[in-house]
Amino acid sequence: MPLLQVDAVTAGYGDTEILRAVSIRVEAGEIVAIIGPNGAGKSTLMKTIFGLLHPRQGSIAFDGHDIAREAPHRIVRLGMCYVPQVANVFTSLTVEENLEMGAFPMGRIDLSDNKERVYAMFPKLRQRRRQLAGRMSGGERQMVAMGSALMMSPRLLLLDEPTAALSPKLVDEIFERIARINESGVGILMVEQNARQSLGMAHRGYVLANGENRHEGTGRDLLDDPNVGRLYLGG
């Protein structure tokens, strides 16, 4: 049984239909990349999986649980966390306070071990744990956002455009951290405009266009597919 199974999901906003019978899956411990042009429905798919939208048709199962109508706070407790593209940190709080907020659903427990795991994965955050997140660079904020999500020890981490608007050096650093998170046993489902680099590290990938599945395969197969290259990878 896949860790995440999305079957023929149709979803949208108001009278506007964005996703049309989209299906994807994520096996335990996989990195799965979703690519496609702007307006393809990639972010809408992530929000639908995480319960911020509910599908009009289709089903979503996580770790054997039907989550198509669940609220995000219940989905988090099942072992899935989501890092949105924007507004993903509390800018007026310190790094450490952001991490503690990430574990808020766990209630009043000792978070020392959780923090140590995050600081081991992101040493820069340990050095700047007293700094306000609002005074950090875009790449550092992204690390704070991912670290906050990891405080819940998720089995699956959803990342929406984790390298958006970052310099090439910071893009490489974020991808390195994503790989390390995955090596720790956490599955990754990410939406990325940096299609080549994301497919290069992904076990499998999906191409969405106009709210529909267009291509799927291993990351390597999609990179080598001339149709995918011509239409979605710039040649």
Steps between C-alpha positions, in 0.01 A plus 500: 500500500645842404560749778290751304245409232311769309243355259314699232474816709306795363518826699488875466383833640140613480371433151853458361624145451881482528575126531338243275527132599861530622665188639838467671661277761794519738659187640658503846841668490466631146573842355228583248517820293205673335589733214306689236432850369355782708128449548525123466338442840810386688449712811127430495580129509723546805231700682241235417720220631559691824132576560507872427263417212268202475470304176175514306565152370759230558674365808809571708652243735797549730652203680175312448279782633240677288595869533293652218276681751739535791615834643872588480557471876377139490715422196806634683435260787493211254857583394484744208631859509481778241735790427325759282685720255428829680415607855667187634670648808399729787718802422457659844617185681851364541624190323455292815151637559410409141615145564291483815197626308555221249448250781194679641259213410700271729394697808717574803784248476878519522620604153874470568553187290292637212703822496828312510400296195410815310817682606709200396342517154523882478810608699453862390170509691673402823742791457213742439236354728451837678470698177164626375391304194393825334864614491626192317564447131252314279706182510536514877127553541439195285719298735302631797174401327624149425644467850167603652321232298755238605429568867194277459719208378287455185507198272420721200604861439322711237717780357347765275771677295774468765760678282281781364684834461826365645849551358663200324727440801206494740301278260779242521507526879125452533506197269784354707289539814200340331717202406622474859145514636407218264804296606367518857194304383253780426308480173499819291235629261612827346376745241789670324557744215864391502391195305832354392659507843191367675457213253872427528462419870147351487425130502191574291327799351175627353435767240176697536357731233159669497411317818553153355760224509717518188805287576634287782804281553831484680684827532760374253241385247328840505830680457580280201154525340532731196135608523538598866827675420357698210176603672598539865878506540598762246632271229 
